Amino acid sequence: MNFTDALKTAKTSAAIALETWETGRFVFYTPESRKTITGARTALFGSEVTYTERMSLRMPDGSVTDWRPSTNETQAVNWVVVN
């Protein structure tokens, strides 16, 4: 599927990946969330932080980071749903 359809699919709680990516690497939608802050960081953030919605990338080692698609990824037509 193309990039636009892949993003729409991801926002419905499905994970997506390029067919060429290694197993365990995929993109998923992360909705807005709020986290309670305790300790010394409350001086900077107050008692609660809001994390905005975003697309996240899971790597094969299990780590997760925010995802910023490359130009090639936005033009790809080989996006698939990850089961």
Secondary structure, DSSP 8 states (H G I E B T S, - for coil): --HHHHHHHHTTT-EEEETTS-TT-EEEEE--EEEE--GGGHHHHTTEEEE--EEEEE-TTS-EEE----HHHHH-S-EEEE-
